[in-house]
Amino acid sequence: MSKIEPRLKAHYDNYVRVKLQEEFGFSNPFEVPRLDKIVLNVGIGEAAKDQKLLDSVLQELGKIAGQKANMNRARRSISNFGLREGMPVGASVTLRRGRMWFFLDRLIGTAIPRIRDFRGLSTRSFDGRGNYTMGIREQIIFPEINFDDVRQIHGMDVSFVTSTDKDDEAFALLRELGFPFRGEVPVQVGATA
């Protein structure tokens, strides 16, 4: 049985690595920035009161990511929010290797174009350490989600963790992978310069 190599992984290996090595003048190929993991996180304030909502969010996040979602629990009690230690407050998934590349391909190629009134991703969402986080307002942009089965529309945060600690290198990496940043002409995956 042969494994299918993700399309974006092949694009990164064959084109993006070489381009970034030339652009930043890296002498060692291990210095070239790479995508380490993608973290999807959904916060649900009403999760403690509505177990069915929490179950539906875990199931939807599992469909989107292609692997089982983890339930996040409160680490400490906060009386103003009616929160006790150990109460469920959200769900998250960490994607690595092949699943990360397949998810990224679906996100860039299918989900982002389905966002209403989309004008490009903000370039200000880097954290100063080479990581990028974007917010998604509705989970229904993913084709895996059937709108008729949705219990409640909710958003999520998607964090892209890179191997570099410099925002300009991380920006160049994500731009070459095809992220549609505001004011940038989108890069065609598989196209050569």
C-alpha positions as CSV (number, residue, x, y, z in Angstrom):
1,M,0.0,0.0,0.0
2,S,1.5,3.3,-1.0
3,K,1.1,6.5,0.9
4,I,-0.2,9.6,-0.8
5,E,2.1,12.6,-0.3
6,P,0.1,15.8,0.4
7,R,0.2,18.2,-2.5
8,L,1.3,21.2,-0.4
9,K,4.1,19.1,1.2
10,A,5.4,18.3,-2.2
11,H,5.1,22.0,-3.2
12,Y,7.0,23.0,0.0
13,D,9.8,20.4,-0.6
14,N,10.3,21.2,-4.3
15,Y,9.7,24.9,-4.6
16,V,9.2,26.8,-1.3
17,R,12.3,25.6,0.5
18,V,14.6,26.5,-2.4
19,K,12.9,30.0,-2.8
20,L,13.2,30.8,0.9
21,Q,16.8,29.6,1.1
22,E,17.7,32.0,-1.7
23,E,15.5,34.8,-0.4
24,F,17.1,34.8,3.1
25,G,20.5,33.5,2.2
26,F,20.4,30.4,4.5
27,S,23.6,28.3,4.1
28,N,22.2,25.4,6.0
29,P,19.0,23.8,4.6
30,F,17.8,23.1,8.2
31,E,17.6,26.9,8.8
32,V,14.8,27.2,6.2
33,P,11.5,27.8,8.1
34,R,8.9,25.0,8.0
35,L,5.4,24.5,9.3
36,D,5.6,22.5,12.6
37,K,1.9,22.1,13.5
38,I,-1.5,23.6,13.2
39,V,-3.7,24.0,16.3
40,L,-7.5,24.5,16.0
41,N,-9.2,25.8,19.1
42,V,-12.9,26.4,19.9
43,G,-13.9,28.2,23.1
44,I,-17.5,27.5,24.3
45,G,-18.6,29.5,27.3
46,E,-22.0,27.6,27.5
47,A,-20.3,24.1,27.4
48,A,-20.8,23.5,31.1
49,K,-24.5,24.1,30.9
50,D,-25.2,22.3,27.6
51,Q,-23.5,19.0,27.2
52,K,-25.1,18.4,23.8
53,L,-23.5,21.6,22.4
54,L,-20.1,20.4,23.7
55,D,-20.6,17.0,22.0
56,S,-21.6,18.6,18.7
57,V,-18.6,20.9,18.8
58,L,-16.2,18.0,19.5
59,Q,-17.8,16.0,16.6
60,E,-17.6,19.0,14.2
61,L,-14.0,19.8,15.1
62,G,-13.2,16.1,14.6
63,K,-14.7,16.1,11.1
64,I,-12.9,19.3,10.1
65,A,-9.5,18.1,11.4
66,G,-9.8,14.5,10.5
67,Q,-8.8,13.3,14.0
68,K,-10.5,13.2,17.4
69,A,-10.8,16.6,19.2
70,N,-9.8,17.0,22.9
71,M,-12.0,18.7,25.4
72,N,-10.4,21.6,27.2
73,R,-11.2,22.1,30.9
74,A,-10.9,25.2,33.1
75,R,-7.6,25.2,35.0
76,R,-9.0,27.3,37.9
77,S,-12.2,28.7,39.2
78,I,-13.4,32.2,38.3
79,S,-16.5,33.2,40.2
80,N,-17.4,36.2,37.9
81,F,-17.8,33.8,35.0
82,G,-19.6,31.1,37.0
83,L,-16.6,28.8,36.2
84,R,-15.2,26.1,38.4
85,E,-12.0,24.2,38.1
86,G,-12.4,21.2,35.8
87,M,-15.5,22.4,33.9
88,P,-15.4,22.0,30.1
89,V,-14.7,25.3,28.3
90,G,-13.8,24.3,24.8
91,A,-12.2,21.9,22.4
92,S,-8.9,21.7,20.5
93,V,-7.0,19.6,17.9
94,T,-3.3,19.7,17.1
95,L,-2.4,18.6,13.6
96,R,1.1,17.5,12.5
97,R,2.7,15.8,9.5
98,G,0.4,14.5,6.8
99,R,-2.9,15.5,8.4
100,M,-1.5,19.1,8.9
101,W,-0.7,19.4,5.2
102,F,-4.0,17.9,4.0
103,F,-5.9,20.3,6.4
104,L,-3.9,23.3,5.1
105,D,-4.6,22.4,1.5
106,R,-8.4,22.2,2.2
107,L,-8.3,25.4,4.3
108,I,-6.5,27.5,1.5
109,G,-8.2,25.8,-1.5
110,T,-11.7,25.3,-0.3
111,A,-12.7,26.9,3.1
112,I,-11.1,30.4,2.8
113,P,-12.8,31.1,-0.6
114,R,-16.1,30.3,1.0
115,I,-15.8,33.1,3.6
116,R,-18.4,35.8,2.9
117,D,-16.9,39.3,2.0
118,F,-13.4,38.0,2.2
119,R,-10.7,40.6,1.5
120,G,-7.6,38.7,2.5
121,L,-5.9,37.6,5.7
122,S,-4.5,40.2,8.0
123,T,-0.7,40.5,8.1
124,R,-0.9,41.8,11.7
125,S,-1.8,38.4,13.2
126,F,1.8,37.3,13.8
127,D,2.8,36.9,17.5
128,G,6.4,38.2,17.3
129,R,7.8,34.6,17.5
130,G,7.1,33.5,14.0
131,N,3.6,32.0,14.6
132,Y,0.4,33.1,12.9
133,T,-3.2,32.9,14.2
134,M,-6.4,33.5,12.3
135,G,-9.9,33.6,13.5
136,I,-12.8,31.9,11.6
137,R,-16.3,33.2,12.5
138,E,-18.3,30.3,11.2
139,Q,-17.5,26.6,11.1
140,I,-19.8,26.1,8.1
141,I,-17.2,27.3,5.6
142,F,-15.7,23.8,5.8
143,P,-17.3,21.4,3.3
144,E,-17.2,18.6,5.9
145,I,-19.9,20.3,8.0
146,N,-23.5,19.7,7.0
147,F,-25.5,22.9,7.7
148,D,-28.6,20.9,8.6
149,D,-26.7,19.1,11.4
150,V,-25.2,22.2,13.0
151,R,-26.5,22.8,16.5
152,Q,-25.0,26.3,16.8
153,I,-22.8,28.4,14.6
154,H,-19.5,29.1,16.3
155,G,-16.0,30.3,15.4
156,M,-12.6,29.0,16.0
157,D,-8.9,30.1,16.1
158,V,-6.4,28.4,13.8
159,S,-2.8,28.8,14.9
160,F,0.1,28.0,12.5
161,V,3.3,27.2,14.4
162,T,6.5,27.6,12.4
163,S,10.1,26.6,13.1
164,T,11.4,30.2,12.9
165,D,11.2,32.9,15.5
166,K,11.1,35.7,13.0
167,D,7.8,37.1,11.7
168,D,9.2,38.1,8.3
169,E,10.5,34.5,7.6
170,A,7.2,33.1,8.8
171,F,5.3,35.5,6.5
172,A,7.4,34.5,3.5
173,L,6.8,30.8,4.3
174,L,3.0,31.2,4.6
175,R,2.9,33.5,1.5
176,E,4.7,30.9,-0.6
177,L,2.4,28.2,0.7
178,G,-0.5,30.1,-0.8
179,F,-2.0,32.1,2.1
180,P,-4.2,34.9,0.6
181,F,-2.8,37.9,2.6
182,R,-4.4,41.3,2.1
183,G,-2.7,43.3,-0.7
184,E,-0.8,40.3,-1.9
185,V,-1.3,38.5,-5.2
186,P,-2.1,34.9,-4.4
187,V,0.6,32.3,-5.2
188,Q,-0.5,29.4,-7.3
189,V,0.5,26.1,-5.7
190,G,2.5,24.0,-8.2
191,A,3.4,27.0,-10.4
192,T,7.0,27.8,-11.1
193,A,8.5,31.2,-11.2
